[in-house]
Amino acid sequence: MRFDSVMDRKRSKDCVSSIESSDSNSVSDSTRSAPFPDEVLERVLSLVKSHKDRSSVSLVCKDWYNAERWSRTHVFIGNCYSVSPEIVVRRFPKIRSVTIKGKPRFSDFNLVPKNWGAEIHPWLVLFASAYPFLEELRLKRMTVTDTSLEFIGTNFPNFKALSLFSCDGFSTEGLASIAKHCKNLTELDIPENGMEDLKGAWLSCFPENFASLEVLNFASLHSDVCFNDLEKLVGRCKSLKVLKVNSHVSLDQLKRLLDLAPQLTELGTGSLLQESTIHQLPELERTFAKCTNLHTLSCLWEASPVFLQVLYPACWNLTFLNLSYATVRGGEELAKFLAHCPRLKRLWLLDSVGDVGLEAVGSHCPLLEELRVFPAEPFEDNQFHGVTESGFVSVSRGCPKLHYVLYFCQRMTNAAVSTVVKNCPNFTHFRLCIMNPHQPDHVTNKPMDEAFGAVVKTCKSLVRLSVSGLLTDRTFEYIGKYAKNLETLSVAFAGSSDWGMKYVLSGCPRLRKLEIRDSPFGNAALLSGLEKYESMRSLWMSACNVTMKGCKLLASEMPRLNVEVMKEDERELSKSDDGDQADKVYVYRSVAGRRSDAPPFVLTL
């Protein structure tokens, strides 16, 4: 690819995250000699870790471009279809670590049809010849098969780290291939994946002399693992720092693992609801007391109050506590736990803690920076269930450093949100999810416009925002006017007219991702972003009022964009009827052109 003008260089800057320019003709034609040798410049640039900063560096001049090209060892690709593997290997010859994201985020909510794409295997085939020294592969929302996992194990002899997050298509047979072939593996991290659990003895496939693991996370597996194999593996791996097991590991088994690995810094427990006797509790407490390095504690399936107490001695240095799998009810139980966590900065909870539980958070967590409250019963329609605006305000009063919130609730008020952001004005991520669509302020019965208006007016560092509840175009007018640093906006069941989307697209200069579902925006709204989309990573619209005609107009005006239209029922699409509603629309920039693996129900215009 060649980009001849300065404007093209600027537009390509964040198109593929770290692959902003495709050859040396896309940088300045400066002929000034380098002020120091290439080796020195490459060494200096190797110390720059941010992919955004490295991308900017590569555009300074040819010398810097080449130095950045040869010194880069890690590449981040925010959309697997924004660039081809051929472009990646041509641009960067010495990559050892790759991070790739695949399907749109709404695939987490089953809004992206199955078999949509994002397969990793074509990338691996090319990497095998270009990067035989590849050491790390981190994938999110990609389709990964057992064949691909075996390919990794047999083609990359120095492979060390595999992380699969929200991926699908593989099974425990693939994990067995990784265990068998990757002799230098230090990390196997497989959380929240849609894998097929064949109940195989995959842990036994690690060689008997294998001892290099530092990270092992199989919390998302649904069946038993052979505990004898797990115990032997943990005992051999003296450098193990992260261990997260599934709910089939009993409390007594967990104790045996901790006796072998007191050096752990992150622990995902098994089930804490066991048939252990009361006489065993002191012994368990002594085991946890030896885990003085723990800073992260998670999972805690089926945690009962009695067995939560055995964790207290290990909580003193915790900075991250994930209770999103544990049904902790009431404030007293949670308050006792949090009283042992004075250094806590990140806390994930279920809304079963209630407002009383959140009052405990406000009382015991003065250093808290991130709070996520998930619904224990997401399909329950009782407005008195879970947490409300009262708990939200309580947290904000006691946690002045709070800057990241994900809050699921049944009801909210404008006044409460205004109070929260007044108490915590430094929010960078504000994700309020009122679970009943079109829910107004439950006290005044007015729209929630002033709530989100307060957020964007007060929180000048805001980069991510999720809006919900009964909203009019005024909310989006506020966003366009005040949210000047906003990068990601998620909208669900909100808005009055096309003007709402127009306000956002014309007013948020740093917007990179816009996600919209079940909202009234139509063709006029879609086409209002013609000057914006090339500086964005992606746009998602589903269940809106966009038609095939509007999508075709966008594609014709913006040839650099891939405009994908998907049918809700996965029927084969054609371009014939302009009046057909475009059920799902995914728009993204690409230097690779339209993809060749689109299924029949995906039409790229």
N, C-alpha and C positions, 0 to 999 in steps of 0.2 A: 504494500500500500504506500502511496505517496500523497502527502498533503503539502501543497505548494504555498499556501498563504498563511499568514499569521493567524487569521481567523480560524482556518481549518485546524491549526495546531491547538488553539485554545479550545475548540469544540471537541477535539479528540482527547483532551487532557485527562478526563476521568471516565472515558467511555468504557474502558475495560480495567478500571481500577489502577493496576500497576503497569498496564501496557498501553501507554498513552501515545506513543509515536512508534511507527513501524519500521522506519529505517532512517539513516542519517540525513536524508533530504528533508525530514520534517523538523529539523532544528535550524538554529541560526547559521547562516553561511559565513560566520566569522572566520577570518583567516589568521587572526592573531595567534601567535605561538603560545603554547601552554606555559604558565609561569613556573611550573615544576614538573618533574617527570611523571609519566603515566602511572608508574607503580605507586608513587606517593599519592596521586589523586585517587586511584582506586582504593588505596588503603583508607584514606579519609572518608570516601563515600561509603565504604563498607560499615562505617560506624553509624550511618544514618539508618535508623530502623523503620521509620514511618514510610509506608509505601506511597503516601501522598507527597511527602517531602522528596522522596527519590524521583517521583514522577516530575515534579517541578524542576529538580536539578537537571534532569535529562534534557530539558528544553532550553538550557542556557546557551550552549554552543556545541559544536561537533565533538570537541575534546571531552567535555563533560558527558555528552551523550554516550560516547564510546566507553568512557571510564565507568559510567553507571551500568552500562550493558554488561561489561565483563566482570563487574564486582558484585552484581546481584546474585544472591543464592536462594531467595524466596520470592514467590510470586503469588499474589492474591487476585482471584478472578471472581468478581461479584455476580456475574451472570455467565453461565457456561456457553451461552449462545451469542454473547457479545463479541467473541473472538474465537478463532479456530485454534486447535492445537498446533497447526502448522505455523501460524503467525507467532505463537508463543515461543516455539523452539527456535525459530529464525531470529527472534528479537533477543532472547536470553539464552546463551549457550551453556551456562554453568549453574543451572538451577538444581538445588538439592531438596527444597521444600516447596510444596504446592498446596494452596487452599482454594477450593472451588465451591461455589454455591450454584445450585441448579434450579429447581422449580420455584415459582413465585411463593411468597410467604403464605398466601391464602390456601396453599395446599395443606397446611396444618389444620385447616377447618374443612377439609374435603371439598373445596371449591374448585380445585384443579382436577380435571378428569384423569382417571387411571391411564397408564400407558402414554402419558403426554410426551415423555422424552427424558432428557437429562441423563443419558447413560454415560457412564465413566469409561467404558471399555475402549472406545476409539481413542481417547486421550492416552490410555495406558499403552496401547500398541505403539503410538508414536514416541511416547516417553521412553519406552524400552530401548529404542535405538539412539535417541537424542540425549537422554539422561540415565544411563545405566547406573550412575552413582546416586540416584534418587534415594533420599533417606526418610522423608516425611510426606504423608498425604492426609489432608484434612478435608473431608467432604461434608456438605450440608444439603439436604433435600436432593440427593442424587440417587439414581438407580444403579445399584451395585449387585452383580450376580456372583454366585460362588465361583464361576469361571474366572471372573475378574480378580477375585481374591486369590485364587490359585496362581493366576498370572503374576500378581504382585510378588507372591512368595518365591516364584521360580525365575523371575527376570530382574530382580533388584537385589543383588547379594548384600548390599550395605543397608538394606531397609531397616528403619528403627522405630517409626511411629505411625500408627494408623488410628485416625479418629473419624468415626461415622456418626453423624447427628441427623436424626430424622430422615435417614436413608431407607430404602426398601429394596427387595429383590434378592436378598441373600439369606442364608441359613447358617446354622451352626456348623455345617459341613465346610463352608467357606472359612469360618473361624479356625477350624481344625487345620486347614491348609496354611493359614498364617502361622499358627503355632508350630507346625511341622517344619516349615521352610525358612522362616525368618530367624536366623540364628542370633542376630544382634538386636532383637526387638526390645525396646525400652518402654513403649507405650501402646496399649490396646484399650481404646476408649470407645465404647459402643452404647451411648445412652439414647433412649427414646427412639428406637428404630422399629420399622415394621418388618422385622426379620422372621423367618420360619424357624421355629424352635423344634429341631428333630430329636432333642434329648440325647444327643450323642455325647460320648465321653471326650469332648474336644480338648479339655484341659490336659488329658493324658498324652496329647500329641506334642506337647513341649518336650524336647529332649531331656534326658535325666540329668545332664550336666548344664542345662540352661539356667542362668541366674541373673539375667540383666534387666528384668522388668523393674520399672520405676512407677508406672501407672497401669492399673488394671481396673476396669469398670465394666461390669456386666450386669448392672442393676436392672436393665430392661428385659432380661431373659425371664421367661415365665415358668420354666421347669427346674427341677433339681439339677445341680451339678454334682459330680462325684467329689464329696468333701475330702476324701483321702488324697485325691490328685491336687485339689486346691491347697490343702494344708502343706503338702510337700513343696508345691510351687512357691508359696509364701515363705516357707522356711528357707528355701534356697536363695530367694531374691532379697539380699540384705540391703539393697538400695531402694526398696519399695517405699514410695512416699504417698501414693494415692491408691486406696483400695475401696471399691464400692461394689458390694455384693447384692444379690437379689433377695426377695422376701423368703426364700426357702432355706436360707442359712439361719439356723437357730441361734438363740442367745448363747447357749453353751459352746456352740461351734465358733461363734464370733469371739468369745473369750479366748479360745485356743489360738485363733489367728492373731489376736492382739498380743498374746504372750510371745508370739514369734516375731511380731513387727511393732514394737512399741514406738518406733521412730516415725510412724505415719504422721503426715501433716493433714491429709484429707481422708475422712472415713464415711462411707455409706453403709449403714448398718443393715442387718437382716431384720427379721421380725423380732419385735420386743414384747411379744405376747406369747410366752412360753410356759411350760409346765415346771419351770424351776421352782424349787422350794424357797421359802423365806430365808432358810439357813444359808443358801448359796449367795444371797445378795451381798454380804460383806466381802466375799471373795471376788465377786464381779466388780465391786467398787474399787478394790485394790488394783485390779487389772487396769481399769480405766484411769486410775490415778497415775499410773506409769506413763500414760500417753500425754506427756507434757508438751509435745510439739503440735498437737492438733489445732488447726485454725479453721477447718471446715468440717461440719457434721451434717449429714443428709440422710435421706430415705426414711428411716424410723417407721417402717410399716407397722401397723397395729400396735402403736405405742400405748401402753397402759401407764397410769400414774405411778404405780409401784415400781415399774422397771425404768421409767424415766429418771428416777432418783439415782440409779447406778451410774448415770452419765455425768452427774454433777461434778465429780472431781476432774473430768476432762474438758470442762467448759470454760475455764478461766481465760484461756488465750483465744477462744473462738472469735473470729471476725465474720464468719458466714454460717448461718444456721438455716437449714432447709427443712421445714416441717410441713411441706406441701403434700406429703403422703400420710401424715399423722393427724388423726381426728382428735385434736386437743380441744376440749370444751370448757368454757368458763375462764374467767380471769385468774382465779386463784392458782390453778394448776400451771398456767402459763407464767404467771408472775414468779412462782417458785423457781421455775426453770431459768427465766431471764435474769433473776437475781444472781445467778452464777455465771452470767455472760457479760461482764462489764465492758468488754472491748468490742462488742458486736457492731458491725457496720452494715451487714446485709442480712435481711430476714425475709424468708418466704413462709407464708402461712395459708391455711384454709380458713374460709370465712366462718367455719364452725366455732372459732374462738369468740365470735361475737364482739360487740362494742366494748364489753367489759375486758375482753382479752386485749383489745387495742389500747385501752386505757393503761394496761400493764406495760405494753410496749412503750408508751409515752413516758411512763414513770421510771423504767429501768434501762432504757437504751438511748442515752444522751448523745452517743456518737453515731447513731444510725444514719446511713447515707442512702440506702436502698430498701424499699419495702414492696413486696408483692403479695397480694391477697387474692387467692384463687377460690372459685366456687366449689364447695364440697358436693353440692347437688345442682349442677348447672342447668338441669331441665325442670327444677322445682319452681313453681309459679307463685309461691307465697311471699308477698312483699315484706313480711316480718321476719323472714329467714335470713340468717347471715349477718352482715355488717351494714351500717348505715352511715349517714353523714356525721353522726356523733363520734363514732370511732375514728373517723378520718381526722376530725378536728383535734381529738385527744392526742393522736400521734404527732400532729404538726406542732402542738404546744410543747411537747417534751423532746422533740427531735429537730432542733434548728438546722442541723446539717443535712437534712433530707434533701436529695436532689434527683432521685429516681423513684417513681411510684407507678405500680400497676395495680389498680384497685377495681375489683369486681364487686358490684353491689346491686341491690334491687331499687334503691331510691337515693336521691341526692337533692341538695338545694343550692341555689346560686350563692346564698350567704355563706354556706359552709365552705364552698370552693374558694370564695374570696378570702375567707379567714385563713384557710390552709396556705394559700400562696403568699399571704401577708406574713404569716409566721415562717414560711420557708421560701424566700424569694429567689433562691438559686437553682430552681428545678432546671435540669437539662432534658429529662424524660418525664412526661406527664401523660399517663395512659389511664383514663377513667372510662370504665366499661359499665354503663348502666344497662343491666341485662334485659329489662323490658323495653322493646323498641318504642321509640317516640314517647318516652316517659318524661313528663314535665317536672318542674320543681314541685315536690309533693306538698309543700306548704302553701305556696302562692298560686300554683297551677299555671305558672308562666313558663315560657320556653327557657332552656338552660343557656341562652345566649350570653348573659352577663357573667356566668361562671367561667366560660372559656375566654370571654373577653378579658376577665381579670387575670387569667393565666398568661395570655400573650402580652398584656400590657405590663405585667409585673416581672415576669421571668425572661429577662433579656438574653439569657444564655440557652434558651430552649432550642433543642435540636430534633426532638421527637415528640409528636403529639397524637393522641388518639381521642376522638370526640364521639359522644354518644348522647342519647336522650332526645327530647324534643328540641330541635334546632331549626332556626330559620336562616335566611341568607345573612343575617346580621353577624352570626358567629363567624362566617367565612370572610365577611368584610373586616372584622376585627383581626382575623389571622393574616389576611393580606396586608393590612396596614401596619401591624405591630410585630409580627413574627419574622424578623429579618434574618435570623440565624437558623430558621427551621429547615431541616433536611428531610425528614420523613413525616408524612401526615397520613393517618388512617381514619377513614370515614365509614360509618355504617348506619343505615336507616336515618339519614339526616339530610337537611337542606330543603329549600322551597322551590328553587328554579335554577336555570343555568348560570345565573349571576353568581351563585355561591362559588362554583368552580372557577369562574372567570376572575373573581377577586383574588383567589389563592394563586392562580397561575401568573397573574400580572403583578402580584405584590410580594412574593417570597423569592428573593434572588438566589438563595442557596438551596432551594428545594431539589432533592434528588430522587425521592420515591414518593409516589402518590398512590394510595390504595383506597378504592371506593367500592362499596357493595350496597345494593338495595337502596339506592338514592335516585332522585328524580332527574339527574343530569342527562342531557341528551346531546345531539350532534353539535349544537352551538357551543356547548361547554367543551366538548372534545376538541373542536377546531380552534378554540381560543388559545390553545397552547402551542401553536405552530412555532412561535419564537422561543419556546421554553424547552421543548422535549429534547433537543440536542444537547442541552446542558444537564439533563436528568438521566438517571440510570433506568428508571422504568415507570410505567403507569399501568395500573390494573383497574378495570371496571367490570363489575358483574351485576346482573339484575338492575341495570340502569335503562335509560331510554335511548340508547345509541343504536343506530341502524347500520346495515351494510353500506349504505350510501355514504354516511358520515365517515366510516372507516376507510372506504376507498378514496374519498377526498383527502383524508389525512395522508394516506400512503402516497398518493400522487404528488402532494405538495412537499412531502418530506421523504425523498428516496433513500436517505441514510437510515431511516427507521425500519425495523421489522414490526409490522402491524399484524398481530395474530388474532384471529377470531375463532372461538370455540363454541360448539353447540352444547346445550345443556344435556341433551340425551345422547351425545356422542355420535349423531348421524353424520354422514359424509356431507361436507359443505361444498357449495358452488357459489360463484360470483353473480349468478343470474338475477336474483331478485333484490333490488336496492332497498325495498321496503321491509325486508326481513329484519327482525330485531337481532342485534349482535349480543347473544347471551353473555359471553365472556370475552373481554378484549384485553390483550396484553401487548403493550407497546414498549419497545426498548431499542436502544441504539446498538449497532453492530458494525464492526469493521470486516466481518466475515460474510455479510450478505445473508439472504434467507437460508434457513437450515434445510438440510436434505433429508432429515429423519422424521419430519412431521407426520403424524398419523392422519388418516382421512378426515377425522373430525376437527382438525386444526388447519385453517386456511390462512396462509401468509399472503397479505396483499402487497 
